[in-house]
Amino acid sequence: YQTVYSRIKGSVAAPTAGLHFTDNVLNGLRQKGIQTAEVTLHVGAGTFQPVKVADANQHTMHTEIIAVPRETIETIIANLGHIVAVGTTSMRTLESLYFLGAQLYTHPSTSSFEERSGGYTLSVSQFEPYDKEHTLSTRDALQAIIDHLEQTNQDILHAETQIMIKPGYTFRIVDQLITNFHQPKSTLLLLVSAFVGGDWHTIYDYALAHNFRFLSYGDSSILTRISKH
């Protein structure tokens, strides 16, 4: 199964929030003047690995490959404060851009696609968002990516991300999230909890009380970010 806008093979699963979008829905959004932009994250099986430890900090995220066109990054810059991510995978991709940009801002000569033990030079580690205080503005971080792509004559940013979004995370790019309802003890539910300021119980209690369907073929929701930039 796959979304109607899927183009590139490589992911082990579809971003299930995207399954709610048909061609008619997308056309309707365009008619309302709502822009769409594409990102790629090659989802690995590790995304669905349950959190089996009491302390989420002991859980290991798998590294996944992302690809983001320059045009998408330019669209984000032009619409900061109004960014809606379709799915937790899109969320992780978009939020990873800030840290990739921060790396390029500090080390602008870094090559984004370079053989390094079979991987990418640009990579976001699991706990990079929490390792230190990040004071660079979102706009400056994204502009650093644009500058880098220009200097290296590239149209697409290729990188790896292991980012783990959990309570305590500061969101820098995404303002709203469209996502399905996730199972307990999952990193996806940790992400939702972080996004809504920890009050996920209220949302899920409502869903259960009204017989909402969960998981891949289930119902969806649109959530608004609680934490500040």
C-alpha positions, 0 to 999 in steps of 0.5 A: 500500500502506498500514498497517491503521491509516492514517487520513489521506492525505498521505504518499507512502509507508507506514511499512513497519514498520507493515505487519507489524501486522494487526488481529489483532496489534493486538488481541493487544497490547491484550489483553496490556495494551500501549497504542498511540498514533498519530502522523502524519508525511507522508513525502516523497520526500526520505526515500528520497533516498540519501546521495551525499556522503562527509560525512553533514553535507553531506546535505540532509533534506527538511522533512516535516509532522507531527501529534501528538494531545495524547492521544498526548503524554500517553500518552508522558509517562505511559510514558517509559522504555518507548516503542517506535516503529514505523518510522523515520518514527515515530521522527523524529516522536517525537524531534522532539517534544522539540525542539518542546517545548524551543522552546515552553518557551523561547517559550511564546507561539509559535503552532503553526499560523500562516501563515509563508511557507506553513509552520508556526511550529513547526519542527525544523531538520536539525541543531537536535539538534547545534547546542547542548547541550540540558539540558531534561528530556524530561518538561518539554519534552513538558509544554510542548507540553501547556501550549501546546495548552491555551492555544491550545485545540488537540487536535493539535500541527501542526509541521514537521520536518527532523530528521536522526538520525545517529551522535552523536544523543542519544535522548530519547523512544524506547527501542525501534525496530521497523524493516525492514532498510534499504539502504546509503548511506541516512539510515535506516541512519544512524538505525539506527546512531545508535540501536544505538550504531554496531554496525549491522554485527553486526545486518546481517551476521546478517540477510544470513547468515540470508537475511532479506528487506530493504526495504519488504516485507522482514523486521522487527527490534526494536532497543533504544537503546544511547545514554543519555538 
